[in-house]
């Protein structure tokens, strides 16, 4: 009788549904492109209410594993996809705002991921990836480019190079980690005293980065992208940084 | 009249609720530890049905931003937390199963993240982090440790070193990236012909890794952890790898 009492785990219906669908994905029985049965058919098969089923489907939509079928009514059946980028971006953005990580943590993670991306891209990037990066660079150099457009193109340039490394996971993480501090980056760009000079300086580095990658100079590209990230990222300020960061608010 | 028609974006109610709550988090108005009003109060304030509100709350629970209050009835109001690790692990696990990334992508991402963690931990780890890693190592060396326990302790050892680097984001990513291939790691451990020899070899490397970190030898620790990861991870096989990986099933 000395064994401790364990609390009963209160699984809620939508979690059980979520687990059931996840098991099928993990077993390879549900693949990208497959369609789930319509809600009105699936709910009775699983023995759950349609609202519990819908809660589970919403979660899977939000993490980029399902899309519902717009325009075909609520009973068309969701489709399995693999679209992790937005989901991961949202997750890291919210957790950054809540203080799960600091601005310094984000900076160092970017440096680590992008050093690797640029070094590998220099060895492996396809002509298509490099041409895409070049086209983005041309648009970033247009004289009337605004802050939001510049930032979007800038992000896409870095993500294109990560994709050029051939690593989809690193590319997804690069995009999401950058997305997590997007509001701060926009703030810093908007606060730039001399916008044309700021973009000119950033684009000079982008141009040199692309040249190094095209020339296969991975080590030099890695060093320059670290300098590039630290240079700009170092000017960011997190005014909303929670002051209770060290407290344990997780449980 | 040459402008192209753009499709109308069909925002669904739960997405609007999600955005409303996210805005508050991003603006710093909702912080970790804060409590949302009970569903029956919040739904009419937002002008939405309780089921739409609940769908949004489920999503936020799943990405580790909210916990509901078990044992206090459905009207107690969820609490804001920061618990990204499980959410990120689930997300990467599902997307790995769907073929969003390959086993090779996961291997290279682990090498990049953990080289950085070990190098930084050698300079910054607290005595507490190192003692935790040591205690995990002692448990991994117990003669009757089973496959699942060994793998859990092994993961916790690597995550403890990532936390020792002081970077919460890298630590979260290390944990999630490893979690994404957990079934394959378990399979490989179960298939080990000589279990005591396998654990002895892994633990010899763990012991040496900890020694290097304690001695402040970051560069050597980084090289050894790369060898350690490539050595074991290189034996993993993804039998369920989708053969349509190159197709675009995302849209």
Interface residues (C-beta under 8 A of the other chain):
Chain A: X10 X14 X18 X22 X25 X26 X27 X28 X31 X32 X33 X51 X54 X55 X56 X58 X59 X62 X63 X64 X65 X70 X71 X80 X81 X82 X83 X84 X87 X88 X90 X91 X92 X93 X94 X95 X97 X98 X99 X100 X101 X102 X104 X105 X106 X108 X109 X112 X113 X116 X120 X167 X168 X169 X170 X172 X173 X177 X183 X240 X242 X244 X249 X250 X251
Chain B: X10 X14 X18 X22 X25 X26 X27 X28 X31 X32 X33 X51 X54 X55 X56 X58 X59 X62 X63 X64 X65 X70 X71 X80 X81 X82 X83 X84 X87 X88 X90 X91 X92 X93 X94 X95 X97 X98 X99 X100 X101 X102 X104 X105 X106 X108 X109 X112 X113 X116 X120 X167 X168 X169 X170 X172 X173 X177 X183 X240 X242 X244 X247 X249 X250 X251
